[in-house]
């Protein structure tokens, strides 16, 4: 399991500081991370192997290492 922070996230973070939108950027990041924790928890409950978690400028992405079947 790996957590990767995108270089564009770091760039957006710096830009948000420079243009005075740091609080908004942190709020969006917090909401996105909280949402992604839900995906991770469900993956753990259903025992889906998590390949990686990506932190992007406007959201996050959890990549599972399994095919999910919906019956």
N, C-alpha and C positions, 0 to 999 in steps of 0.2 A: 504494500500500500504506500502510495506516495501522494504528497500534496505539493502541487506546483503552482507557483505564483507567476503569472504572465508578466513579461517585461512591459507590456502595454498597461497592465494594472499599475505598475510602479510609475510609469510615465503619467498616467491619468491622475495618480495620487499627487505627484509633484505639481502638475498643472492646476489641480484643484486648490492647492495651497497658494499658488501664484495669483490665481484670479479671484481668490476669496470665497470659494465654494467648498471649502474643506468639510464643513458640518454636513452639507447635503451629501457629499461623496461618502463620508463615514456612515451616514444613515442608510444610504442605499447598499453599501457594503455589508452592514450589520444585518439588514433585512434579508439580503441575498444569502449570507452565511447561515442565518437561522433557518431559512427555507431549505437549504441544502443539507443541514443536519437532519431534517426530516427524511430526506432520501437515504442518507447514510443509515439512520436508525432502522428504516424499513428493510434496507439491504441486509443489515445484521440480523434482524428478526427472521427473514426468509432465507438466511444463509447464502446470499448472493455474494460472490467474491468481488470486492471493490478493487478495480485496477488502479484508478487514480482519481484525484479530486483536483480540478483546475479552478484557480481563482482568476477571473477575468475582470476587465474594467467595469462592466455593467452586469455582473452576474457570476454565477459559479456553475460548474458542471461536474457531476459525478459519473464516472464511467465504470460500469460493471463488467466483469469478465465472465459473462454468462448470457445465454439466450433465455429470455423471459417468455414463458408460455402462458397464454391467457386462454382458458377453456371456456 
